[in-house]
């Protein structure tokens, strides 16, 4: 790879020097010499190429949607997710509409007003009406999107304590996650990275009674249809709590506690039965089956079949092993969640052992 980059850099340097030499040659020639100036045939060719390129980018968009639409996320698995998806849809409609129109105008004008011998372009020093139009339309459009986005964000981030949300801490470190449940009192004990020692990997204050019943786990379980409030901490660098299927993301910042709340609405098993996930799992396992055949031919162990799970990911490039920062999320019924949580030891029990 290093040799390839060196060769590429040398080639680019050579092209740059060649282009600069051509510029100096053109600068020395008299204006009456037309051998380096575009002719009508050249301009016609460039004009038709602009139209051809316009058709190409439109076809590329259509083909991309046709082949890779299934790569998009399935329906949101959280209560607020539908509003996030709707905001995204409106934004994409505006962007694609503006892009289609402006690209069509750009390439059409490049074709229609291509250079012709004896034809002189008309110069406008300014045009107040045009400047007003192309300024006010983006201002109104962007203001509408921003205001809609702010209302959506406020609704998502507004945590009503009357909902009695389940409190869970998500703790990020290089390179992994830990989760801490608030226990029966639903109140997390105080914690500080300076208190990290031995089994107390999250730095929970052993003198704070609120932390005695906290439960530290390596897998997140959530009860369906109950609001969950995530308190987020980082041990070392900037991480980002990213749960794409729940349309949730929040930075994990060293030295401070951030938070994000949502209500999961689709259990893991229910999501596994959706057509979108069934097709995606089937496609992944077909790819794995082919790779497994190649591995077995080399005497290596085959790949295990893939099964869908919700995941907590880090959406920041936080270091060399950033890709390892994944934690399984299980959404289940209230009864299943209570049974699972009851089996987890409290922090006091862990410290005493």
QUIHUCOR-V932101 format. One record per pair of residues at least 6 apart in sequence whose ideal C-beta (glycine too) atoms are under 6 Angstrom apart, sorted by the first residue. I is the first residue (numbers start at 1). J is the second residue. D is the distance in whole Angstrom. If there is no record, write none. Layout:
i: (I;I)
j: (J;J)
d: (D;D)
//
This chain:
i: (26;40;40;43;43;47;47;50;50;50;51;54;73;74;74;74;76;76;76;77;77;77;77;78;78;78;79;79;80;80;81;83;84;87;87;159;159;163;165;165;165;165;166;166;167;167;167;167;168;168;168;169;169;169;170;170;170;170;171;171;171;172;172;172;173;173;174;174;175;175;175;177;177;178;178;179;179;180;180;180;181;182;183;183;184;187;189;189;189;189;189;189;190;190;191;191;191;192;193;193;195;195;196;199;204;204;211;212;213;214;215;215;217;219;220;221;221;221;222;222;222;223;223;224;224;224;227;227;229;230;231;231;232;232;232;232;233;234;234;234;237;238;239;239;239;239;240;240;240;240;241;241;242;242;242;243;245;246;248;248;250;250;264;267;267;268;268;271;272;277;281;284;285;285;288;291;292;292;295;296;309;310;311;312;312;313;314)
j: (36;116;117;114;115;111;114;107;110;111;111;107;244;274;276;277;82;85;247;245;246;264;266;246;262;264;263;265;156;262;247;152;247;149;152;229;261;227;227;228;229;261;226;228;182;186;188;229;179;181;230;180;188;231;179;230;232;241;178;202;233;234;239;252;235;236;236;319;321;324;325;312;327;202;216;217;220;202;214;216;215;188;213;214;213;210;204;205;208;210;211;214;205;208;202;203;204;203;203;235;203;205;203;350;211;347;347;348;346;347;344;346;344;328;329;330;337;340;228;264;331;334;337;264;267;331;261;263;261;260;257;259;241;250;252;258;257;252;253;254;318;316;252;314;316;318;251;314;315;316;250;252;249;313;315;312;310;262;260;262;258;260;331;331;332;330;331;277;308;308;308;306;305;306;303;303;302;303;302;302;328;329;326;327;329;326;325)
d: (6;6;5;4;4;4;4;5;4;5;5;4;6;6;4;6;6;6;5;5;5;6;4;4;4;6;4;6;5;6;4;5;4;6;5;6;5;5;4;6;4;6;6;5;4;5;6;5;6;6;6;4;6;5;6;5;5;5;4;5;5;5;4;4;4;6;5;5;4;5;5;6;4;6;6;5;5;6;5;5;4;5;3;5;5;5;5;6;4;4;2;5;4;5;6;5;5;5;5;5;4;6;4;6;5;6;6;4;5;5;4;6;6;5;5;5;5;5;6;5;5;5;4;6;5;5;6;5;4;5;6;5;5;6;5;5;6;4;6;5;5;5;4;5;5;5;5;6;4;4;5;6;5;5;4;6;5;6;6;5;5;4;5;5;6;5;5;6;5;5;6;5;5;6;4;6;3;5;6;6;5;4;5;4;6;6;4)
//
